[in-house]
Amino acid sequence: MGDPEADVTGRAGGAAGDAGGRVPACCVDPNADPTNRIGRALPRTRVYRAGKLEAEGFPVAQVSEYLEEPDTVVWLDLCAPRPDELSVISEELGLSSLAVEDAVSPRERPKLDRYPSHLFLNAYAVVFDTETGQLTTHEVGAFITDRALVTVRGDEGFDVDGLIAHWGEIDEDLAQFGVSYLVHGLLDFVVDQHFAAVQALDGEIEQLEDMLFDEEDAQDVQVQRRSYELRKSLVLLRRIVLPMREVVNSIMRRDVHLVDAEMMPYYQDVYDHVLRAMEWTESLRDLVTTILETNLTIQGNHLNLIMRRLTAWAAIIAVPTAITGFYGQNVPYPGFGQEWGFLVSLAVLAGCAGFLYVAFKRRGWL
């Protein structure tokens, strides 16, 4: 039996296509549900001709037909593809088996690999949850050829609709540069999410600083827990952002022959954003470490203050105890058995305690 998903896609393309079997952009419902009956996202396709969007939503089988025509650039997106689905694209585009293996393998580091017929790019989109302080990552791989961009997502967490919208926000005249334009939009979209996560983390750390010096909450366990959560997210973000500098820098190299001269300023802007995000992440990680150390210092100072107060009160209580202990001896003393002797002893106790209290108070011990 054939692949039911491919059969459904083929029937849809044949019903709505033109004489050549293609689905023009005007015939594609933009509000259609991009997922199938079993909940797995269907492939997303687009074709550009001479810098203009000509069609989208056509069957994957037509990718090779479009690539046979001149002046066309194709984008194909696959979400959690099966090995047989990826093998078909691999054969048509001549993709390396090592690159295909990296595309389906989880937790690959951000990188750019060069092969004779194509490039393989791996990156991560991120989403920061301000409530939990956790950073969620979504891996995306991309096969880059002269006239095609194939993105492979590990899950549906990567916002492919946001990527398409981001392409629409870029200058339409840049679409004439084909794959260079598409790759720039992908990198810019991913790096913007890195930058947004760093900004959100910066805001959360500012709130953490306010909690740290709040007299009511400074010693609360919440400060330590929140510091740990933010530091953990920053360490994860650093592992993602730091290699992106080398990825973007490698793409911009002239011997790669990917970035056109007109597109170079736009890639340079992405590279600047990568550097800013990387430096910001490093500074925030150091700041969280400083907050943890400051919290421990504040706790130590607070403990010293408590010990100083207890010591002062112990000294105040020790003097009356010593006096009453001395007069508790079974020997006669001045005023023994007399009322005035009792009153004098009370005055001496009160005077000594008062003197010590005033002395400690002036020194700030109480």
Secondary structure, 3 states (H helix, E strand, C coil): CCCHHHHHHHHHHHHHCCCCCCCCHHHCCCCCCCECCCCCECCEEEEEECCEEEEECCCHHHHHHHHHCCCEEEEEEEECCCHHHHHHHHHHHCCCHHHHHHHHCCCCCCEEEECCCCEEEEEEEEEEECCCCEEEEEEEEEEECCCEEEEEECCCCCCHHHHHHHHHHCCHHHHHHCHHHHHHHHHHHHHHHHHHHHHHHHHHHHHHHHHHCCCCCCCCHHHHHHHHHHHHHHHHHHHHHHHHHHHHHHHCCHHHCCCCHHHHHHHHHHHHHHHHHHHHHHHHHHHHHHHHHHHHHHHHHHHHHHHHHHHHHHHHHHHHHHHHHHCCCCCCCCCCCCHHHHHHHHHHHHHHHHHHHHHHHHCCCC
